[in-house]
Amino acid sequence: MSWQSTAEYYRLLNELTAERLGGLHSARCLLYSVDFAEVAVLQTEERWAEAAELLAVAGERLVLSGAGVVLVCSNTMHLVAGPLAERVPLLHLGDVTAAAVRAAGVTRVGLLGTAFTMERPFYREHLAGHGIEAIVPDADDRALVHRVIYEELCRGIFTDAAREAFAGVVRGLVARGAQGVIYGCTEIELLLDSAHSPIPAFPTTRLHAEAAVRFAVGERLADIAPAFSRV
C-alpha cells in the first residue's frame, strides 16, 4: 500500500507488458493510490472491516472505470480478501504465489512479511489450501522484519544493514527446514533479490504482476485462479 510498492507494481506491469508485446507497448491500467498512513492506522487498531470497505470502494471505482481484474498491491491487505472478492474480480496474490511455489516442487516455505502477514493465519491457511506449509521466523526476527518494513522500507530507506539482517532471517528459516522463501511484502523485493537467499525465493510482487499481464493479454489462468480462465 505504500507508494514505494505501488511504483514497483507499475514498473513491473509496464516492463512485463513490453516484454510480451514488444515495441512501444505498455500496460493499460488504472491506479487507485491510497494514503498509506490511513491504512496503517486501520491495521494497527485492528479496524479490518473499515479497511475492507476502503479497498472495496476503491476496487468498485476501478471496475466502473473499466478494469477487468483488480489487484490489491499488498500481501498484508489480503487479510480482507474475502469480503473484497465478493464485490470485485480479485486476482488473489496468494493463489499466484502458491502456483509458483508448487511449480518449483516446494512444499515447505519460509514466509517473510509484516507481522500481520507472518502472525495472522490468513496467509498460511491460504497456502495450506494449496498443499504448502509455511513457517515464519521466531518472535525477535518477526519484530525486526516488521519494524524495518514500516520504519525504513516503506519510506524508501534501503540499507546494507537491513539487507544483511533480512538475509540472516532467511538463513534461520533454512536451518529450520524451509525449502524456499516467500518475499511476502513488496518492499522486501526492493531490498533483497534471489542472491540473498540460498534457497529459491518467491517475489510475490513480480509473480502477481506477471499473472496480471498474462490475463490482460488474453492467456488462461486456470493454473493459478480458475475464476480468471479465458476460453
N, C-alpha and C positions, 0 to 999 in steps of 0.2 A: 504493500500500500504506500510505501514511501516513494518519493519521486525518483530516488535512485533506482528502485526496482522497476518503476514504470518506464523509465528511459531505457533500461536494459531490454524489457519486453519489446518496446517499439523498435529498437535497433535490430533485435533478432528477427522480428516479424518481417521487416523490410529486407534484411540480408538473405533470409531463407527464401523469400519470395523471388528475389533477384536470381538466386542460385537455381531455382526450379524453372523459372520462365525466361531468364536471360535478358539481355539488352538493358533497357531503362525501366523495366518493370519494378514496381514497389507495391507494398501491401495496401489494399483498400480497407481501411479500418476506422472505427470510431473509438475515441478515447474519452472515458469519464474519469477524471482525476479527482480524488477526494483530498480533504485536508487531513493528513495523517495524524496530526495532533489530536483531532477529534476522535478518530478511530482508536488511537492508543488509549485515550481515556475510557472509552467503552470497553476495551479489552481489560484494562486494569481493574475497572469497577465491576467486571462480570456482567455487563449490560448487553448480553449477547442477543436478546430479542431486538433491541434497538439497532444493534449492528447489522442484524439480518435485514431489518426493514430498510436501513440506509442503503445497503447493497442491492436489495430487491428493487427499490425505486430507481436507482442508477441503472440497473440492468434493464428494467422496463423502458426507460427512456432510450436506451441504446437500441432495443428491439423496435420501438416505434420509429426510430430513425433509420431502420433498415438492416440492422445486424441480424445475421442468420445464426450466429452462435455467440455465446458470452463466455469470456474468460475472467475469472477472478485472479488477479495478478498477485496472489499471496497464498502461501501454504497455510498460515495461521487462520486466515479467514474462511478456509474450507470447513472450519468448525461449524459454520452456519450454512453449509452447502445444502443440507436437506431442505429447509424451507425456501431457500433461494431457487433450487431446481424445480420447485413446484410452480414457479412464476416465470422463469425464463429458461431458454435452451442452454443449459450449462455444460460446458466441456470440463469435466471434473479432473483436476490436476492429479488426484490420487489414482484414478484409472490409468492415466497416461504414464505415470511413474511406475505403477505396478506392471504394466505391459513391458516396459523396458527392462525391469528387474528380471521378470520371468524369461524374457528373450535371451538374457545373459546367462540363464541357468542358475541364478542365485536364489536361494530360499531363505537366507538369514542376513538381514542388513542392519547396519547401524543407522540411526536417524539423528541428524543434526537439524536444529531449528530454534525457534523461540521456545521459551519454557512452556507456552501453551501447546505448541506442536509436539514437543517431546513428552510432556507430562500428562496431558489430557488423552483419553483413549481414542478420540475420533480418528486420528491418522493411523495409529497402529491397528485399530479394528478394521479400517478400510483396507489396509494392506493384507491383513489376515483373511479377509474375504476373498482375496486373490491367491491364498496359499503361501503368503510371505510372512515370516516372523521378523518383527522389528525390535531391536534393542536400543536403549538410549544410554548416554553417558551417566556416570554417577552424579550425585547431587551437586558436588562442588564444580564439576565440569559443566553441568547444565546451567548453573548460575553464571559461570564465566561466559559461556556462549550467549546466553540471553542478554547479559549486560553489554557485551561488545556489540551485539546486533543493534540494540536501541541507542546506546550512548556513542557509538562510533560509526558503524557501517551505514546506518540509516541517515547519517549526517555527512556521508561521503568521506569518512576518515578510514583509510586502509593502511595499516602499518605492518612492518615486518614482525613486530612483537605479537600482534594479533594473529598473523599468519602462522607463526611458529606455535602459538598456543593452540590454535584450532587443529593444526597438524598433529600435535600431541594428543588431543582428544580423539582424533581418528585412530592413532596408534593404540590408544587404550581400548577402543572398540574392537580393533583387530585382535588384540590379546584375549578378548572375551568371545571370540569366535565369529565375528562379523565377516561375511564373505564379500560384502560390498557396502558402500556408504551412500546414503541419500543426502545430498545437499538440499535440505528441506527449507530453504529460505533464499529468496533471490539474491539478497546481499551477500550471502556466503559464496555464491558463484563469482561475485566481483572480487572476493578475497582469495579464494582457492581455485586451483584448476586440478586436473587429474593427476598432475605430477606431485601434488601434495598428499596423495593417498596411495599406499602400497596395494590397495585392493580396488576393484572397479568402482568408480564414482558415478553417481547418477544425478546430474544437474537438472533439477526439476523445471527451472525456467526454460532452458533450452528445449527440453522434452515437450513441455506444454506448447511452446511456440511452434515447434516442428509439427505437432499434431494439428494445431490450428491452421497452419499453412496447407497441410495435406487436405484438410476439409475444404478450405477455401478454393483450392484448385480442382476440386471435384473427386478426390480419392476416397476410397472406402475406409472407414474407421472401425469396422466390425471387430478387428483385433484389439481395439482399445476401448471403444464405447459404442455398443450396438445401437444406441439411440441416434448416433450420428453416422450410420452407414448410408452410403449412397448407392443407388441401383445403377 
